[in-house]
Structures are given as structure tokens and as C-alpha cells.
């Protein structure tokens, strides 16, 4: 394959994946639910050292959502995670009892503190993930519906233009 055609092939591949996503059998709600699941899982993936990523697959299966939408939501969640992590930690601190301590036998104090901070991030991340997933579900669904309707209108206009064109022999 020529190096000059690689960017074009990537562009075509991305366009194909976009088209497949837009034409998903479940419609915009199918993709939007997957997006919401991806954001939800990303909000507590970092403190679980990436193991929460595997939670996407059973959630997608149980809720009948789009895997591609979930992966896009997961990547989007990675982009917004750093500012949200501070909010996750605050909410986790509010929810967890004040007298709670993580103390493992024969471990240094700094490790116990690190585990407690991760627990705050996980608890706060789950709560924020549910909220963000619910908040992003509707705008994503409405945007996908708008894009699908726009595409239908464009096709309708093209068909009417072709039908109105006089046939010359």
C-alpha cells in the first residue's frame, strides 16, 4: 500500500464506522445508551487500575446497548476525567463515613492512605458516572436523531431532484 493513500484509507474507514454507527439497528437510543455506559465505567476505571473496563461488556449485553457507542463514551470519559476526578473525590468523601479507615495489617501508613483515596475515587466515580451517563444520554440521542433526520431529508431532496429531471433520449 502506498504511503500517500494511507490517510485516505483511514479517513474512509472512519467514515464507514460513522455510517455503521448512524445506521445501528437499535437506532439513536441504542448508541446513546452505549455512550452513557462508557462514560459511567470510565469514571471509576483509574482507581481500579483499568479492571473496570471489563465491566463494559456485561453491561452492554444486559442493557442491549452499542459497544461502539460505549467505546466512544469511554474515550470521551478519559478526556474529561482529570477535572471530574476532583469532584469524584469530594463526593466520595461526602458519602463515605468520616470515621472510616482502611488499615491492612503489615502495610505502611502511606499505602493505607492511598487505598482510602482510591476508595473515595471509586465511590464518587460510581455516583458521578451515573449522573454523567444520564446527563449525556439525552443530548447524544437527540444529536443522533437530528443527524439521521438531516440525512433522510438530504436523500429525499436528492431523490426528488432525480425524479424531476426530464429524461432526454
N, C-alpha and C positions, 0 to 999 in steps of 0.2 A: 504494500500500500504506500502510496506517495505521502510524503510528509505534508505537502500542500493541501491534500484533501482531508487530513485528519480533523482539523477544526470544523470543517463542513459536516463530516460524518458524526461528530459529537453533537453538533447543532441539530442534525436530523434525528439522532437518537433521542435527544431531549424533547424535540417536538413530538416524536412518536409517543414517548412516555406521557407527555402532557395530554395528548389526544386520547390515549388509553384511559388516563385518569378522568378526563372530562366525560368519557363515554362509559364509565363504570356501570355495571348492571344495576346497582342499588341506587344510583343517582347521587345528587349532591349530599344528601344526608348520610349516605354510606361513607363517602370520602371525609366529610366533616367530622363524623364520629371517630374515624381513624385518626384524624388530626388531633382531636381532643384527647384521645388515648395516648398518643405520642407525647403531647405536652405534659399530661398527667404523670407519665412514667419518668420523663426526663427530670422533673422537679425533685425526685429523690434518688436519682441514679448515682450521683457523685459520692454521697456518703456511704452507699452500698458497694462502692468500688466497681461499678458497672454491672453488677449482677441483676439489678432491677430491669435492665434492658430485656432480659429473657421473660419478663412479665408481660411484654407487649404481645407475644404470640398467643398465650391462652386468653388474654383479654379480647384480642381481635376475634378469636374463634368464638368465644362465648357471646360477644356482643354483635357479631356479624358485621364487622367493620372492614375498612380497606387497609391492607398492610402498607401500600404505597403512601396513603394519607398519613398513617401512623409514623412512618419513617420521616416524612416531611415535617410533621409536627415535632418529632423527636429532635431533628436538626434545628428547627426554629427554637425549640426549648433550650438547646445548647447555646444559641446566640443570646437569648435573654436571661440565661441562668445567673450570671455574675451579679447583676443588680438585685435579682429576685432572691439570691441566697441570703442576703442580709435580712430580708423580710421573712424568709423561711426560718431563720434562726430566732428572730424575735417572736414569731408566732409559736414556734416550738417551745420557747422559754415560757410563754404565757400558758400554754396547755399543760406542760409537764409540771408535776408538783415541785414546789420550791425546796422541800426537804429531800428530794431525790438525789442520790449519789450513785455513780457507777464505780464500784470497787471490786476489782478482781484480785484474788489472792496472788501474792508474789509479783505484782506488777508495780512499776514506778507510778508516782502520782501524776506525772505529765501524761501517761498513757490513759489513766482513768479519766482525766480531764478531756483528752482528745475523744474518747469514746462517748462521753457525755455531750460534747459539742456535736458529734455526728448524730447522736440520738435526737438532739434538738433539730438538726437539719432534716432528718428523716421525717419526724412527726410534723414539723412545719411544712416540709415539702409535700407531704401527702395532702394536707389541708389546702395549701396554695395550689397544688396540682389539680385538685377537684374544682376549685374556684376558677382557675385559669382555663381548664378544659371546658367548663360550662360557658365561660365568657367568650372563648374563641369559637365554640361550636356554631353559634348563630351567624356571626359575620362571615365565616368560611362558607357555610351553607348558602347564605344569601349571595355571596360573591360568585360561587359556582353556578347557582341558578341564573344569575344575571348573565354570566358568560355563556351559558348554554342557550338562553333565550336570544341573546345577541347573535349567536352562531346560527340559530334557526331562522331569525329574521334575514340575515345575510343570505342564507341558502334560498329562502323564499323569494327575495328580490332577484337573485341570480336566475332562478327558475322562471319567474315571470318575464324577465328580460329576454331569456332564450325563447320562450313561447311566443312573445310578442314580435320577435324578429321575423320579418317576412322571408319566406323560402323562395330563393331565386334558382331558376333552372337554366 
